[in-house]
Amino acid sequence: MIYDDTQCTLGEGPLWHPLRGQLFWFDILDRKLHTEGQHWQFADYVSAAGWIDEDTLLVATSNALRRFDLTTGDHHVVVPLEADDAVTRSNDGRADPQGGFWIGTMGIEAENDAGAIYRYYKGELRQLFAPITISNAICFAPDGKTAYFTDTPTQKIMCVALDADGWPAADPAVHLDLSGTEFRPDGAVIDAGGNLWSAQWGVGRVAGYDPKGAFLESFNFAASQTSCPAFGGDDLTTLFCTSAAVGTNGTEDGKTFCAQTRYKGQAEHRVIL
C-alpha cells in the first residue's frame, strides 16, 4: 500500500527515527528531505541519514556529512565528503551498531568506477572500498560483526567481517549472487533475525533472504523502481520502501510504500559523533 503519495524523482534513504517514531526519506535529485506532511529543501543532492539525537540527523549530501537540526532546519558540515570531486554525489548509507555511519558515493551520471564506500566514526572519515560504480545495500548484522554492501551493476551483495570497533577486519566475500537474473540489488536492510531485505530496482519488489542467503519471500509494490527499504512502526514490523519516478511514467512511481510483515526490524542505530 502507499504510505505517502509524494512523488519523488529519486526516492532513497528511508529512516525510521526510533525516538520520534517518525519516517524520514529523501528525494536525491530534487534535493529534499521528506517526512509525512513536511519537507526540507537543500542546495545539494541529499541521500541518506542517521540519527544523532531526538532532534538531530547526520545527513549525507553530495559533498559533506552535515549535522541537521529538525526543529530549525539549520545544518552545518561535520566532515567534507569528496568535496573536490564535482563528478560524484552521496548515495546509500546507514549507521552501524557501533555508532559509525557508512556512506557510499557514485557518479552523478553513474560514471563507471567513480564512487567509493566510506565510514565516519568518532571524528574520522575513512575510505573502505573503491572503486564503486553504484554504492548500495549498506546494512549490518544485529550482532555488529558483519556489514553488507553492493555495487549494483555487479548484482552481488557482499559481506565483510568487522572488528569490535566496527572497522572491516577481512576482505569482502560474496554473500548473495544475483548475476544473470533480472534482480538488481539497490538499498537493503537487515531485520532483527539477521535476514537481509533487498529492494530490487526495475522489478518493483523487496526480497528477503535468510542469513545464509536463501530466499524467504518478497513484497511487491506498485512502482517498478523500488530503491530502499526500512523497518519501522510501533513494533518495527512495517516494511517501508522508497521508489523513483525518473525515466518512468507510471502514476505510482516515486511514491513511498509500506507493507505489514511477520518480521521485526532492528531499531536504527545512533550515530556517535
Buried (B, 14 or more C-beta within 10 A) or exposed (E): EEBBEBBBBBBBBBBBBBEEEBBBBBBBBBBBBBBEEEBBEBEBBBBBBBBBEEBBBBBBBBBBBBBBEBEEEEBEEBBEBBEEBEEBBBBBBBBBBBBBBBBBBBBBEEEEEBBBBBBBBEEEBEEBBEEBBBBBBBBBBBEBBBBBBBBBEBBBBBBBBBEEEBBBEEEBEEBBEBEEEEBBBBBBBBBBBBBBBBBBBEBBBBBBBEBEEEEEEBBEBBBBBBBBBBBBBEEBBBBBBBBBBBEBEBEBBBBBBBBEBEBBBBBBBBBBB
